[in-house]
């Protein structure tokens, strides 16, 4: 059973540091925890119509949060930094944010 692109790419990560990477065609996404680099590459190419050169992934731990006398951890998640090839077009969604 193959996964759809929108099952793998959950949402873009919009931070000051990730926005600086868009100048070098590096885009950051929150992805499914069980997705591997090949699946992420195929999902980005299918969803945005671009050519991916490289995918870097990292698992992000949940942070400790307190609410009154109760405390717990936010969910852990996976982040993928996708680098496009030089001749690839940019992702339009991120262009509107700059």
N, C-alpha and C positions, 0 to 999 in steps of 0.2 A: 504494500500500500504506500503510494507516494504522498508526501506532504505538500500542501499548497504553499505558495510563497507567503501568504498572510498568516499561516500557522507558524512559520519560522520567524519572520520579522514581526515583532510585536509593536514597537514604536521607535521613533528616532530619539536620540539623546541630545537635548538642546542645552548645552552649557557654554560658558565662555571659552573654555579650552577646546571643546569639540567644534565650535564655530571657527576657531583659528585654523583647524585642520582642513576646512573646506577650500582654502586657498591652494592647498596642495593635493586636491581631489581625494581627501580622506574624510569619510563619513562614518558617524557612529550610530549604532542601533542597539536597542535592547532586543535580544533574540531568545528563542526557546532554549531552556537549559539542556535539552537532549539533542540539540542541533549540532552537527559538526561543520567544519570549515567548507567542505564541498557543498553541503546542502545550503549553507548561508550564501555562498558564491552564486549558486544556481538561482536561489530565491531573489537576490538583488538584481541579477541580470534579467530575470523574467518580469519582476515587478516594475523596474524603472527603465528597461531597455538600454542598459549601459554595458560596458565590458570591464570586468573586475580583474585586476592584476594580482592582488594579494588580500588575504583576510587574516587579521589578528584577533584572537578571542581571549577573554579573561572572565573568570568567575568572581563575582563581587559578593562579599559576605553581607549579611543583614546587619544593620546597626542596632545597638541597644537603645530602646526608647522607654521612657517612664511616663505613666499617666497616674498622678497621685501616688498612692502606695504600691501600685502595680507596675510591673515592668515586663518587657518582652522584646523579642527581636523582630525587626522588619524582615520581609522575605528576602532570601538570597536570590540573585539573578545573574544572567550572563550577558556580557557586553561584547559586541563585535565592532572592530574598526576596519572598514572596507576601503581599500585603496584602488582607485580606478586607473586604467592605462592612460598614457599621455594623449592618445588620439580619441579617447572616449568622450562623449558629451557629459555635461554635469547633470546632477540630479536637480530637477526644477524646484522641488519642494524646499530644499535648503537655500536656493538662490533668493527666494522671496523673503527669507528671514534676515538677510544681511542689509 
